[in-house]
């Protein structure tokens, strides 16, 4: 699982098995998602029970692969669960829908 970080998070962010996501673009998207997450936590008290102190940066910026994998696992689960419980429209409230499909789908070899 640790070798695949941030694959699961990128799948949620881009709604595809994205291939070739440039590191600088991913870093910018992670920063923007963390800003939206902070806004959600400020404006929606019930969100804290799902997200706690999780951040996108904890996945993208953590150099220890096991800690990054753990951060990714819990963040992605919180994104999915919060969306399933509190939103009628597809997509998580902190992810930018303009990113969906931005990168080409990974092709099996």
C-alpha positions in Angstrom: 0.0 0.0 0.0 2.8 2.4 0.9 4.3 2.1 -2.6 1.1 3.3 -4.2 0.7 6.6 -2.3 -0.7 9.0 -3.4 -2.6 6.9 -6.0 -5.8 6.6 -4.1 -5.9 10.3 -3.3 -5.2 11.2 -6.9 -8.0 8.9 -8.0 -10.4 10.9 -5.8 -9.0 14.2 -6.8 -9.0 13.6 -10.6 -11.8 11.0 -10.8 -9.5 8.8 -12.9 -6.5 6.5 -12.5 -4.5 9.5 -13.5 -1.1 9.0 -15.1 1.6 11.6 -15.4 0.3 14.1 -12.8 3.2 16.6 -12.6 4.5 17.0 -9.0 4.2 20.7 -9.0 0.6 20.6 -10.2 -0.3 17.9 -7.6 1.4 20.1 -4.9 -0.7 23.1 -5.9 -3.9 21.0 -6.0 -3.1 19.6 -2.5 -2.5 23.1 -1.2 -5.8 24.3 -2.6 -7.7 21.3 -1.2 -6.2 21.9 2.2 -7.5 25.5 2.1 -11.0 24.2 1.2 -10.8 21.6 3.9 -10.0 24.3 6.5 -12.9 26.4 5.3 -15.2 23.4 5.6 -14.0 22.6 9.1 -14.6 26.3 10.0 -18.0 26.5 8.5 -19.4 23.0 9.1 -18.9 21.8 12.7 -20.0 18.2 11.9 -17.1 17.9 9.4 -14.6 17.8 12.3 -15.8 14.4 13.4 -15.0 13.0 9.9 -11.7 14.8 9.2 -10.3 15.6 12.6 -6.8 17.0 12.0 -6.2 15.2 8.7 -4.7 17.2 5.8 -3.8 16.6 2.2 -0.3 17.8 2.9 0.2 14.9 5.3 -0.2 12.6 2.3 1.7 14.5 -0.2 4.6 15.9 1.9 5.3 13.0 4.2 8.6 11.3 3.4 7.9 8.2 5.4 6.0 5.9 3.1 4.1 4.1 5.9 3.0 7.4 7.5 2.0 8.7 4.1 0.0 5.6 3.4 -1.8 5.8 6.7 -2.6 9.5 6.2 -3.9 8.8 2.7 -6.1 5.9 3.9 -7.8 7.9 6.6 -8.1 11.1 4.6 -9.7 9.3 1.6 -12.1 7.4 3.9 -13.1 10.7 5.5 -13.7 12.3 2.1 -15.8 9.4 0.9 -17.8 9.0 4.2 -18.5 12.7 4.6 -19.7 13.0 1.1 -21.9 9.9 1.3 -23.5 11.2 4.5 -23.9 14.9 3.8 -24.1 15.7 0.1 -26.5 14.9 -2.7 -24.2 15.9 -5.5 -21.2 13.8 -6.7 -17.8 14.7 -5.5 -16.4 15.6 -2.1 -16.9 19.1 -0.7 -13.2 19.9 -0.6 -12.2 18.7 -4.0 -12.2 20.9 -7.1 -14.5 19.4 -9.7 -12.6 21.1 -12.5 -9.8 18.6 -11.8 -12.0 15.7 -12.7 -10.5 13.9 -15.7 -7.7 16.5 -16.1 -5.0 13.8 -16.5 -5.2 11.0 -18.9 -6.2 7.6 -17.6 -3.4 5.2 -16.9 -3.3 2.4 -19.5 -2.6 -1.2 -18.4 0.6 -2.6 -19.9 
